[in-house]
Amino acid sequence: MTFAAIQVAIIVLVTRQHPVWRTLLASAVIDLLAALGVILLLDLEHVRSIRPSFLVSVYLFITLLLDPARVRTAWLLPDNEAYSALLSISLAAKLVLLVLASVEKKKWLLSTEKYHSTESVSGPFTRGLFTWLNGLLWRGRSESLAGDNLPAVHEKLLSSELSARFADTWAHSDQTGENALLWAVIKCLRWEIATIAFPRLCVVGFSIAQPFLIGKVVSILQRTDTFSIDISYGLFGATAIVFTGIAVS
């Protein structure tokens, strides 16, 4: 609730300004609604999901990439210290909330739910960066691994489930059509393919931005007369966003 209280304080501060900045007010209201949505979703998924919330983690991660530009711009505005300070506190609260939302819940699961694989109870960052394999790699470094030492396979990768899903898809497909097997596989695994497509699009976007960023850095460094500390901070933030985005996505 502290996160929502910060957003309420920002709304109160914006409404007391003369004149009221409508853009800032609309942004503050949207941030408050988003904060309430995050709190509600965290509460629901904490008791209904065995893994950290994907939506909350992705939302907080994206806003943490974009909000530093807002905070930097707010600090550059004259006579705006209170609003800038609240934005900075909001950014720090999002970072803390992201860390807490990414904590795995395996040790709190009921005894009937502890059979799930390590991957299925891991958060989006742990699965995206494959850090859930670190324990297995560390054990394999010091001892020989047998079949009993290997972690359980993700439930969606079990041959029995995949076989049943594909058999049902194949039974409802046009088996005499051209490339019938290919279309049946795509239809059976459409959601898995879709989740792969989004990060690949992000990689394309960040990769396109990379040469523009490098060109901007080179042009700024060549014009030493216009170089300033604000421009350097902006280039530093843009570089961090682009290269971190490429690595993560």
C-alpha positions in Angstrom: 0.0 0.0 0.0 3.0 2.3 0.4 3.4 2.2 -3.4 -0.2 3.5 -3.8 0.3 6.1 -1.1 3.2 7.6 -3.0 1.1 7.9 -6.1 -1.7 9.6 -4.1 0.9 12.0 -2.8 2.0 12.8 -6.3 -1.6 13.5 -7.4 -2.1 15.8 -4.4 1.1 17.7 -5.2 0.2 18.1 -8.9 -3.3 19.3 -8.1 -1.9 22.0 -5.8 0.3 23.5 -8.5 -0.8 26.8 -10.1 -1.6 26.3 -12.9 -2.4 22.6 -12.8 -0.4 20.7 -15.4 -3.0 18.5 -17.0 -0.4 16.1 -18.6 1.2 15.5 -15.2 -2.2 15.1 -13.5 -3.3 12.5 -16.1 0.0 10.7 -15.8 -0.3 10.7 -12.0 -3.9 9.3 -12.1 -2.8 6.5 -14.5 0.1 5.7 -12.2 -2.3 5.4 -9.3 -4.6 3.1 -11.2 -1.6 1.0 -12.2 -0.3 0.8 -8.6 -3.7 -0.4 -7.4 -3.8 -3.0 -10.2 -0.3 -4.2 -9.2 -1.3 -4.5 -5.6 -4.5 -6.4 -6.4 -2.8 -8.7 -8.9 0.1 -9.5 -6.4 -2.4 -10.4 -3.7 -4.4 -12.7 -6.1 -1.4 -14.4 -7.6 0.3 -14.9 -4.3 -2.4 -17.4 -3.2 -3.5 -18.7 -6.6 -0.2 -19.2 -8.5 2.9 -21.3 -7.6 5.3 -18.9 -9.3 6.0 -15.2 -9.1 3.6 -13.0 -11.1 4.7 -12.7 -14.7 2.5 -9.6 -15.5 3.7 -7.7 -12.4 7.3 -8.5 -13.0 7.2 -7.5 -16.7 5.3 -4.3 -15.9 7.7 -3.2 -13.2 10.7 -4.1 -15.3 9.5 -2.1 -18.3 8.6 0.9 -16.1 12.0 0.8 -14.4 13.6 1.1 -17.8 11.4 4.0 -18.9 10.9 5.9 -15.6 14.5 7.1 -15.2 13.9 9.4 -18.2 10.9 10.9 -16.4 12.8 11.4 -13.2 15.7 13.0 -15.0 13.4 15.4 -16.9 11.6 16.3 -13.7 14.8 17.2 -11.9 15.8 19.5 -14.8 12.6 21.5 -14.4 12.9 24.7 -12.3 11.1 24.9 -8.9 10.1 21.2 -9.1 12.0 19.6 -6.3 9.1 18.1 -4.4 7.6 16.5 -7.5 11.0 15.2 -8.6 11.7 13.8 -5.1 8.3 11.9 -5.1 9.0 10.5 -8.6 12.4 9.3 -7.4 10.8 7.7 -4.3 8.3 6.0 -6.6 11.1 4.7 -8.8 12.9 3.2 -5.7 9.6 1.7 -4.5 9.1 0.0 -7.9 12.6 -1.5 -7.7 12.0 -2.8 -4.2 8.6 -4.2 -5.3 10.1 -5.9 -8.3 12.7 -7.6 -6.1 10.0 -8.8 -3.6 7.7 -9.9 -6.5 10.4 -12.0 -8.0 11.0 -14.1 -4.8 10.1 -17.7 -5.4 7.4 -19.4 -3.3 8.6 -23.0 -3.4 9.3 -23.2 0.3 5.8 -21.9 1.1 3.9 -24.4 -1.1 1.7 -27.0 0.3 3.1 -30.5 0.5 0.8 -31.6 -2.4 2.3 -28.9 -4.6 6.0 -29.5 -3.9 6.4 -32.0 -6.7 6.5 -29.3 -9.4 9.7 -28.8 -11.3 12.1 -26.0 -10.4 11.4 -24.3 -13.7 7.7 -24.2 -13.2 7.9 -22.4 -9.8 10.6 -19.9 -11.0 9.9 -16.3 -11.9 10.2 -14.8 -15.4 13.7 -13.5 -14.9 15.0 -16.8 -13.4 13.5 -18.7 -16.3 14.6 -16.1 -18.9 18.2 -16.1 -17.7 18.2 -19.8 -16.9 19.5 -19.1 -13.4 17.3 -22.0 -12.1 20.0 -24.3 -13.6 22.8 -22.9 -11.5 22.2 -25.4 -8.7 22.4 -28.3 -11.1 25.5 -27.0 -12.8 27.2 -26.5 -9.4 26.4 -30.1 -8.4 27.6 -31.4 -11.7 30.9 -29.6 -11.2 31.7 -31.6 -8.0 30.0 -34.9 -8.5 28.7 -37.3 -11.2 25.0 -36.8 -11.9 22.7 -39.8 -12.2 19.1 -39.9 -13.3 17.8 -39.5 -9.8 19.9 -36.3 -9.4 18.4 -34.5 -12.3 15.5 -32.1 -11.6 12.0 -32.9 -12.6 11.0 -32.0 -16.2 8.6 -29.1 -16.7 5.1 -30.4 -16.7 4.4 -28.9 -20.2 7.3 -30.9 -21.6 6.2 -34.3 -20.4 5.8 -36.6 -23.4 2.4 -37.8 -22.1 0.9 -34.3 -22.1 2.4 -33.2 -25.4 1.3 -36.5 -27.0 -2.3 -36.0 -25.8 -2.3 -32.3 -27.0 -1.0 -33.2 -30.4 -3.3 -36.2 -30.8 -6.3 -33.9 -30.1 -5.0 -31.2 -32.5 -4.3 -33.8 -35.2 -7.7 -35.4 -34.9 -9.4 -32.0 -35.5 -7.1 -31.0 -38.4 -7.3 -31.6 -42.1 -5.0 -34.5 -42.4 -5.1 -34.6 -46.2 -4.1 -31.0 -46.8 -0.7 -29.7 -47.9 1.8 -29.4 -45.0 -0.9 -30.8 -42.7 1.7 -32.0 -40.1 3.4 -28.6 -40.0 0.1 -26.7 -39.5 -0.9 -29.2 -36.8 2.3 -28.6 -34.9 2.0 -24.8 -35.2 -1.7 -25.0 -34.0 -0.7 -27.3 -31.1 2.2 -25.1 -29.9 0.8 -21.7 -31.0 1.0 -20.1 -27.5 4.6 -21.3 -27.0 5.5 -19.9 -30.4 3.9 -16.6 -29.6 5.9 -16.2 -26.4 9.1 -16.7 -28.4 8.1 -14.2 -31.0 7.7 -11.2 -28.6 11.2 -11.3 -27.1 12.6 -11.8 -30.6 10.8 -8.6 -31.7 12.3 -6.8 -28.8 15.8 -8.0 -29.9 15.1 -6.6 -33.3 14.0 -3.2 -31.9 16.9 -2.9 -29.6 19.3 -4.0 -32.3 17.9 -1.3 -34.7 18.4 1.3 -31.9 22.0 0.3 -31.3 23.6 1.9 -34.4 21.5 5.1 -33.9 22.8 5.3 -30.4 26.4 4.7 -31.4 26.1 7.4 -34.1 24.6 9.8 -31.6 27.5 9.2 -29.2 30.1 9.7 -31.9 28.5 13.0 -33.1 28.2 14.4 -29.6 31.8 13.5 -28.8 32.9 15.3 -31.9 31.1 18.5 -30.9 32.9 19.3 -27.7 31.5 22.8 -27.6 27.9 21.6 -27.0 28.8 18.7 -24.6 27.1 19.0 -21.2 26.6 16.8 -18.1 22.9 16.5 -18.9 23.6 15.1 -22.4 26.2 12.6 -20.9 23.6 11.3 -18.4 21.1 10.9 -21.2 23.5 8.9 -23.3 24.5 6.8 -20.4 20.9 5.9 -19.6 20.1 5.2 -23.3 23.2 2.9 -23.6 22.2 1.0 -20.4 18.6 0.6 -21.7 19.6 -0.6 -25.2 22.3 -3.1 -24.2 20.4 -4.4 -21.2 17.4 -4.8 -23.3 19.3 -6.8 -25.9 20.9 -9.0 -23.2 17.6 -9.7 -21.4 15.3 -10.1 -24.4 
